[in-house]
Amino acid sequence: MRFFLAQAPQAGTAVLNGEEMHHLLHVYRGRPGMHIELFDREGVHYEALITTCDKKTVHLQILSRQEPLPTTHTKIVLAQALIKSKSWDVVLQKCMEIGVDRLIPIISDHLADGPDCAGHEERWEKVLIAAAKQCGRTSLMAISPPQKMAALLTTTAHMPLRFMAHNDPTLPNLKSALTRFSAPPTHVLLAIGPEGGFSRQELLLAANAGVVLFQFGRYTLRAETAALVMASVLQFYFEPTLAR
Protein backbone atom coordinates (compact mmCIF):
# COMPACT_ATOMS: atom_id res chain seq x y z
CA MET A 1 0.00 0.00 0.00
CA ARG A 2 1.25 3.47 -0.89
CA PHE A 3 0.80 6.56 1.24
CA PHE A 4 0.69 10.21 0.16
CA LEU A 5 3.56 12.37 1.39
CA ALA A 6 2.32 15.94 1.71
CA GLN A 7 5.63 17.44 2.89
CA ALA A 8 8.96 16.88 1.17
CA PRO A 9 11.57 14.84 3.10
CA GLN A 10 14.19 16.78 5.03
CA ALA A 11 17.68 15.36 5.57
CA GLY A 12 16.56 11.86 4.69
CA THR A 13 13.54 11.81 6.98
CA ALA A 14 9.83 12.44 6.52
CA VAL A 15 6.61 12.48 8.52
CA LEU A 16 3.04 11.36 8.00
CA ASN A 17 0.16 12.89 9.92
CA GLY A 18 -3.57 13.42 9.62
CA GLU A 19 -5.56 10.89 7.63
CA GLU A 20 -2.50 9.24 6.08
CA MET A 21 -1.06 8.59 9.54
CA HIS A 22 -4.40 7.24 10.77
CA HIS A 23 -4.69 4.97 7.75
CA LEU A 24 -1.19 3.60 8.21
CA LEU A 25 -1.47 2.97 11.94
CA HIS A 26 -5.07 1.89 12.37
CA VAL A 27 -5.91 0.21 9.06
CA TYR A 28 -2.56 -1.28 8.05
CA ARG A 29 -1.22 -1.69 11.59
CA GLY A 30 1.98 0.19 10.83
CA ARG A 31 4.72 -0.24 13.44
CA PRO A 32 8.40 0.80 13.78
CA GLY A 33 10.56 -1.34 11.53
CA MET A 34 7.92 -1.71 8.79
CA HIS A 35 8.82 -0.77 5.20
CA ILE A 36 6.24 1.29 3.26
CA GLU A 37 5.96 3.09 -0.08
CA LEU A 38 5.30 6.81 -0.45
CA PHE A 39 4.44 9.14 -3.33
CA ASP A 40 4.08 12.91 -3.60
CA ARG A 41 2.06 15.21 -5.83
CA GLU A 42 4.91 15.48 -8.36
CA GLY A 43 5.11 11.72 -8.92
CA VAL A 44 8.26 11.05 -6.90
CA HIS A 45 8.25 7.55 -5.38
CA TYR A 46 9.94 6.71 -2.08
CA GLU A 47 10.72 3.60 -0.09
CA ALA A 48 10.71 4.34 3.62
CA LEU A 49 11.14 2.73 7.01
CA ILE A 50 8.90 3.57 9.97
CA THR A 51 11.20 4.67 12.80
CA THR A 52 8.87 6.01 15.51
CA CYS A 53 5.13 6.57 16.00
CA ASP A 54 3.13 8.71 18.39
CA LYS A 55 -0.49 9.82 18.59
CA LYS A 56 -0.08 12.56 15.98
CA THR A 57 2.89 11.67 13.76
CA VAL A 58 4.66 8.78 12.08
CA HIS A 59 8.38 9.41 11.57
CA LEU A 60 10.07 7.80 8.58
CA GLN A 61 13.55 7.21 7.27
CA ILE A 62 13.77 7.57 3.49
CA LEU A 63 15.60 4.56 2.03
CA SER A 64 15.34 5.39 -1.67
CA ARG A 65 13.90 7.99 -4.01
CA GLN A 66 12.79 7.46 -7.61
CA GLU A 67 12.02 10.42 -9.85
CA PRO A 68 9.11 10.08 -12.30
CA LEU A 69 10.06 9.04 -15.81
CA PRO A 70 9.82 11.80 -18.44
CA THR A 71 6.80 11.50 -20.70
CA THR A 72 6.06 12.80 -24.19
CA HIS A 73 2.31 12.10 -24.23
CA THR A 74 -0.26 14.72 -25.15
CA LYS A 75 -1.39 16.40 -21.94
CA ILE A 76 -5.16 16.47 -21.53
CA VAL A 77 -6.44 19.55 -19.71
CA LEU A 78 -10.09 19.44 -18.66
CA ALA A 79 -11.85 22.75 -18.10
CA GLN A 80 -14.98 21.66 -16.24
CA ALA A 81 -17.70 24.02 -15.09
CA LEU A 82 -18.30 23.67 -11.36
CA ILE A 83 -21.15 21.29 -10.54
CA LYS A 84 -22.64 19.91 -7.33
CA SER A 85 -20.16 18.22 -5.02
CA LYS A 86 -21.34 14.62 -5.47
CA SER A 87 -20.93 14.84 -9.25
CA TRP A 88 -17.74 16.89 -8.90
CA ASP A 89 -16.20 14.12 -6.80
CA VAL A 90 -16.91 11.68 -9.64
CA VAL A 91 -15.12 13.97 -12.10
CA LEU A 92 -12.09 14.23 -9.81
CA GLN A 93 -11.91 10.51 -9.15
CA LYS A 94 -12.37 9.29 -12.69
CA CYS A 95 -10.12 11.93 -14.27
CA MET A 96 -7.36 10.72 -11.97
CA GLU A 97 -8.00 7.16 -13.13
CA ILE A 98 -7.94 7.90 -16.86
CA GLY A 99 -4.85 10.12 -16.70
CA VAL A 100 -6.10 13.70 -17.16
CA ASP A 101 -3.13 15.97 -16.44
CA ARG A 102 -4.85 19.13 -15.23
CA LEU A 103 -8.31 20.27 -14.20
CA ILE A 104 -9.39 23.90 -14.54
CA PRO A 105 -12.66 24.62 -12.68
CA ILE A 106 -14.86 27.11 -14.53
CA ILE A 107 -17.15 29.57 -12.76
CA SER A 108 -19.80 29.50 -15.47
CA ASP A 109 -22.71 31.84 -16.15
CA HIS A 110 -25.15 28.99 -15.40
CA LEU A 111 -23.64 28.19 -12.00
CA ALA A 112 -26.78 27.61 -9.95
CA ASP A 113 -25.57 27.30 -6.36
CA GLY A 114 -22.57 29.61 -6.22
CA PRO A 115 -18.81 28.90 -6.48
CA ASP A 116 -18.88 26.64 -3.39
CA CYS A 117 -21.33 24.17 -4.95
CA ALA A 118 -18.51 21.68 -5.65
CA GLY A 119 -17.13 21.79 -2.12
CA HIS A 120 -13.72 23.00 -1.02
CA GLU A 121 -10.23 22.33 -2.32
CA GLU A 122 -9.22 20.44 0.84
CA ARG A 123 -11.85 17.82 0.00
CA TRP A 124 -10.76 17.77 -3.65
CA GLU A 125 -7.25 16.74 -2.64
CA LYS A 126 -8.58 13.93 -0.43
CA VAL A 127 -10.52 12.55 -3.41
CA LEU A 128 -7.41 12.75 -5.61
CA ILE A 129 -5.24 10.96 -3.07
CA ALA A 130 -7.76 8.15 -2.63
CA ALA A 131 -8.05 7.76 -6.41
CA ALA A 132 -4.26 7.69 -6.83
CA LYS A 133 -3.96 4.88 -4.31
CA GLN A 134 -6.73 2.90 -6.00
CA CYS A 135 -5.54 3.22 -9.59
CA GLY A 136 -1.77 3.20 -9.08
CA ARG A 137 -1.16 6.68 -10.48
CA THR A 138 2.06 8.11 -9.08
CA SER A 139 1.19 11.82 -9.16
CA LEU A 140 -1.84 13.95 -8.39
CA MET A 141 -3.77 15.66 -11.14
CA ALA A 142 -3.03 19.39 -10.97
CA ILE A 143 -6.01 21.64 -10.22
CA SER A 144 -5.91 25.31 -11.21
CA PRO A 145 -7.78 28.05 -9.33
CA PRO A 146 -11.43 28.42 -10.49
CA GLN A 147 -11.84 31.04 -13.21
CA LYS A 148 -14.45 32.53 -15.49
CA MET A 149 -14.57 31.92 -19.23
CA ALA A 150 -12.70 35.07 -20.30
CA ALA A 151 -9.80 34.25 -17.97
CA LEU A 152 -9.77 30.60 -19.10
CA LEU A 153 -9.46 31.61 -22.74
CA THR A 154 -6.55 33.90 -21.90
CA THR A 155 -4.63 31.42 -19.74
CA THR A 156 -5.00 28.61 -22.31
CA ALA A 157 -4.30 30.71 -25.42
CA HIS A 158 -0.93 28.97 -25.87
CA MET A 159 -2.52 25.53 -26.24
CA PRO A 160 -2.51 24.32 -29.86
CA LEU A 161 -5.87 22.53 -29.61
CA ARG A 162 -8.91 23.68 -27.65
CA PHE A 163 -12.32 22.01 -27.79
CA MET A 164 -15.65 22.96 -26.24
CA ALA A 165 -18.67 20.70 -26.00
CA HIS A 166 -22.11 22.06 -26.83
CA ASN A 167 -25.30 20.11 -27.45
CA ASP A 168 -26.06 21.64 -30.85
CA PRO A 169 -26.89 19.13 -33.63
CA THR A 170 -25.51 21.48 -36.31
CA LEU A 171 -21.97 21.20 -34.91
CA PRO A 172 -19.52 18.44 -35.93
CA ASN A 173 -19.01 15.59 -33.49
CA LEU A 174 -15.68 15.18 -31.72
CA LYS A 175 -14.44 12.56 -34.17
CA SER A 176 -15.02 14.90 -37.10
CA ALA A 177 -13.35 17.75 -35.25
CA LEU A 178 -10.29 15.64 -34.42
CA THR A 179 -9.73 14.50 -38.00
CA ARG A 180 -8.80 18.07 -38.93
CA PHE A 181 -5.53 17.67 -37.04
CA SER A 182 -2.67 15.27 -37.71
CA ALA A 183 0.39 15.54 -35.44
CA PRO A 184 -0.31 14.98 -31.71
CA PRO A 185 -0.13 18.34 -29.89
CA THR A 186 1.62 18.95 -26.58
CA HIS A 187 -1.64 19.99 -24.88
CA VAL A 188 -5.35 19.62 -25.59
CA LEU A 189 -7.99 21.61 -23.76
CA LEU A 190 -11.46 20.12 -23.34
CA ALA A 191 -14.14 22.46 -21.97
CA ILE A 192 -17.34 20.96 -20.54
CA GLY A 193 -20.21 23.07 -19.25
CA PRO A 194 -22.51 22.69 -16.25
CA GLU A 195 -25.96 21.10 -16.29
CA GLY A 196 -27.75 23.21 -18.88
CA GLY A 197 -24.57 23.96 -20.82
CA PHE A 198 -22.58 27.11 -21.43
CA SER A 199 -24.33 30.44 -21.96
CA ARG A 200 -24.57 32.10 -25.38
CA GLN A 201 -22.00 34.67 -24.28
CA GLU A 202 -19.54 31.98 -23.18
CA LEU A 203 -19.95 30.10 -26.46
CA LEU A 204 -19.43 33.29 -28.44
CA LEU A 205 -16.29 34.18 -26.49
CA ALA A 206 -14.87 30.70 -27.08
CA ALA A 207 -15.68 30.66 -30.80
CA ASN A 208 -14.12 34.10 -31.28
CA ALA A 209 -10.98 32.86 -29.49
CA GLY A 210 -10.57 30.00 -31.96
CA VAL A 211 -11.93 27.21 -29.75
CA VAL A 212 -13.39 24.32 -31.77
CA LEU A 213 -17.02 23.65 -30.80
CA PHE A 214 -18.41 20.13 -31.13
CA GLN A 215 -21.57 18.24 -30.24
CA PHE A 216 -22.03 15.15 -28.05
CA GLY A 217 -24.12 13.15 -30.48
CA ARG A 218 -27.66 11.82 -30.28
CA TYR A 219 -27.95 11.85 -26.47
CA THR A 220 -27.82 14.60 -23.87
CA LEU A 221 -25.14 13.71 -21.32
CA ARG A 222 -24.87 14.78 -17.71
CA ALA A 223 -21.96 17.13 -17.08
CA GLU A 224 -19.83 14.54 -15.27
CA THR A 225 -20.59 11.89 -17.91
CA ALA A 226 -19.64 14.24 -20.73
CA ALA A 227 -16.33 15.12 -19.06
CA LEU A 228 -15.30 11.51 -18.59
CA VAL A 229 -16.44 10.22 -21.97
CA MET A 230 -14.84 13.03 -23.95
CA ALA A 231 -11.60 13.04 -21.94
CA SER A 232 -11.33 9.28 -22.50
CA VAL A 233 -11.83 9.76 -26.23
CA LEU A 234 -9.01 12.30 -26.35
CA GLN A 235 -6.74 10.01 -24.33
CA PHE A 236 -7.43 7.14 -26.70
CA TYR A 237 -6.97 9.29 -29.80
CA PHE A 238 -3.70 10.93 -28.81
CA GLU A 239 -2.11 8.38 -26.49
CA PRO A 240 -2.96 4.68 -26.85
CA THR A 241 -1.02 3.87 -23.68
CA LEU A 242 -2.14 6.03 -20.76
CA ALA A 243 0.80 7.63 -18.98
CA ARG A 244 0.99 7.77 -15.25
C-alpha positions in Angstrom: 0.0 0.0 0.0 1.3 3.5 -0.9 0.8 6.6 1.2 0.7 10.2 0.2 3.6 12.4 1.4 2.3 15.9 1.7 5.6 17.4 2.9 9.0 16.9 1.2 11.6 14.8 3.1 14.2 16.8 5.0 17.7 15.4 5.6 16.6 11.9 4.7 13.5 11.8 7.0 9.8 12.4 6.5 6.6 12.5 8.5 3.0 11.4 8.0 0.2 12.9 9.9 -3.6 13.4 9.6 -5.6 10.9 7.6 -2.5 9.2 6.1 -1.1 8.6 9.5 -4.4 7.2 10.8 -4.7 5.0 7.8 -1.2 3.6 8.2 -1.5 3.0 11.9 -5.1 1.9 12.4 -5.9 0.2 9.1 -2.6 -1.3 8.0 -1.2 -1.7 11.6 2.0 0.2 10.8 4.7 -0.2 13.4 8.4 0.8 13.8 10.6 -1.3 11.5 7.9 -1.7 8.8 8.8 -0.8 5.2 6.2 1.3 3.3 6.0 3.1 -0.1 5.3 6.8 -0.4 4.4 9.1 -3.3 4.1 12.9 -3.6 2.1 15.2 -5.8 4.9 15.5 -8.4 5.1 11.7 -8.9 8.3 11.1 -6.9 8.2 7.6 -5.4 9.9 6.7 -2.1 10.7 3.6 -0.1 10.7 4.3 3.6 11.1 2.7 7.0 8.9 3.6 10.0 11.2 4.7 12.8 8.9 6.0 15.5 5.1 6.6 16.0 3.1 8.7 18.4 -0.5 9.8 18.6 -0.1 12.6 16.0 2.9 11.7 13.8 4.7 8.8 12.1 8.4 9.4 11.6 10.1 7.8 8.6 13.6 7.2 7.3 13.8 7.6 3.5 15.6 4.6 2.0 15.3 5.4 -1.7 13.9 8.0 -4.0 12.8 7.5 -7.6 12.0 10.4 -9.9 9.1 10.1 -12.3 10.1 9.0 -15.8 9.8 11.8 -18.4 6.8 11.5 -20.7 6.1 12.8 -24.2 2.3 12.1 -24.2 -0.3 14.7 -25.1 -1.4 16.4 -21.9 -5.2 16.5 -21.5 -6.4 19.6 -19.7 -10.1 19.4 -18.7 -11.9 22.8 -18.1 -15.0 21.7 -16.2 -17.7 24.0 -15.1 -18.3 23.7 -11.4 -21.1 21.3 -10.5 -22.6 19.9 -7.3 -20.2 18.2 -5.0 -21.3 14.6 -5.5 -20.9 14.8 -9.3 -17.7 16.9 -8.9 -16.2 14.1 -6.8 -16.9 11.7 -9.6 -15.1 14.0 -12.1 -12.1 14.2 -9.8 -11.9 10.5 -9.1 -12.4 9.3 -12.7 -10.1 11.9 -14.3 -7.4 10.7 -12.0 -8.0 7.2 -13.1 -7.9 7.9 -16.9 -4.9 10.1 -16.7 -6.1 13.7 -17.2 -3.1 16.0 -16.4 -4.8 19.1 -15.2 -8.3 20.3 -14.2 -9.4 23.9 -14.5 -12.7 24.6 -12.7 -14.9 27.1 -14.5 -17.1 29.6 -12.8 -19.8 29.5 -15.5 -22.7 31.8 -16.1 -25.2 29.0 -15.4 -23.6 28.2 -12.0 -26.8 27.6 -9.9 -25.6 27.3 -6.4 -22.6 29.6 -6.2 -18.8 28.9 -6.5 -18.9 26.6 -3.4 -21.3 24.2 -5.0 -18.5 21.7 -5.6 -17.1 21.8 -2.1 -13.7 23.0 -1.0 -10.2 22.3 -2.3 -9.2 20.4 0.8 -11.8 17.8 0.0 -10.8 17.8 -3.7 -7.3 16.7 -2.6 -8.6 13.9 -0.4 -10.5 12.5 -3.4 -7.4 12.7 -5.6 -5.2 11.0 -3.1 -7.8 8.1 -2.6 -8.1 7.8 -6.4 -4.3 7.7 -6.8 -4.0 4.9 -4.3 -6.7 2.9 -6.0 -5.5 3.2 -9.6 -1.8 3.2 -9.1 -1.2 6.7 -10.5 2.1 8.1 -9.1 1.2 11.8 -9.2 -1.8 14.0 -8.4 -3.8 15.7 -11.1 -3.0 19.4 -11.0 -6.0 21.6 -10.2 -5.9 25.3 -11.2 -7.8 28.1 -9.3 -11.4 28.4 -10.5 -11.8 31.0 -13.2 -14.4 32.5 -15.5 -14.6 31.9 -19.2 -12.7 35.1 -20.3 -9.8 34.2 -18.0 -9.8 30.6 -19.1 -9.5 31.6 -22.7 -6.6 33.9 -21.9 -4.6 31.4 -19.7 -5.0 28.6 -22.3 -4.3 30.7 -25.4 -0.9 29.0 -25.9 -2.5 25.5 -26.2 -2.5 24.3 -29.9 -5.9 22.5 -29.6 -8.9 23.7 -27.7 -12.3 22.0 -27.8 -15.6 23.0 -26.2 -18.7 20.7 -26.0 -22.1 22.1 -26.8 -25.3 20.1 -27.4 -26.1 21.6 -30.9 -26.9 19.1 -33.6 -25.5 21.5 -36.3 -22.0 21.2 -34.9 -19.5 18.4 -35.9 -19.0 15.6 -33.5 -15.7 15.2 -31.7 -14.4 12.6 -34.2 -15.0 14.9 -37.1 -13.3 17.8 -35.2 -10.3 15.6 -34.4 -9.7 14.5 -38.0 -8.8 18.1 -38.9 -5.5 17.7 -37.0 -2.7 15.3 -37.7 0.4 15.5 -35.4 -0.3 15.0 -31.7 -0.1 18.3 -29.9 1.6 19.0 -26.6 -1.6 20.0 -24.9 -5.3 19.6 -25.6 -8.0 21.6 -23.8 -11.5 20.1 -23.3 -14.1 22.5 -22.0 -17.3 21.0 -20.5 -20.2 23.1 -19.2 -22.5 22.7 -16.2 -26.0 21.1 -16.3 -27.7 23.2 -18.9 -24.6 24.0 -20.8 -22.6 27.1 -21.4 -24.3 30.4 -22.0 -24.6 32.1 -25.4 -22.0 34.7 -24.3 -19.5 32.0 -23.2 -20.0 30.1 -26.5 -19.4 33.3 -28.4 -16.3 34.2 -26.5 -14.9 30.7 -27.1 -15.7 30.7 -30.8 -14.1 34.1 -31.3 -11.0 32.9 -29.5 -10.6 30.0 -32.0 -11.9 27.2 -29.7 -13.4 24.3 -31.8 -17.0 23.7 -30.8 -18.4 20.1 -31.1 -21.6 18.2 -30.2 -22.0 15.2 -28.0 -24.1 13.1 -30.5 -27.7 11.8 -30.3 -28.0 11.8 -26.5 -27.8 14.6 -23.9 -25.1 13.7 -21.3 -24.9 14.8 -17.7 -22.0 17.1 -17.1 -19.8 14.5 -15.3 -20.6 11.9 -17.9 -19.6 14.2 -20.7 -16.3 15.1 -19.1 -15.3 11.5 -18.6 -16.4 10.2 -22.0 -14.8 13.0 -24.0 -11.6 13.0 -21.9 -11.3 9.3 -22.5 -11.8 9.8 -26.2 -9.0 12.3 -26.3 -6.7 10.0 -24.3 -7.4 7.1 -26.7 -7.0 9.3 -29.8 -3.7 10.9 -28.8 -2.1 8.4 -26.5 -3.0 4.7 -26.8 -1.0 3.9 -23.7 -2.1 6.0 -20.8 0.8 7.6 -19.0 1.0 7.8 -15.2 
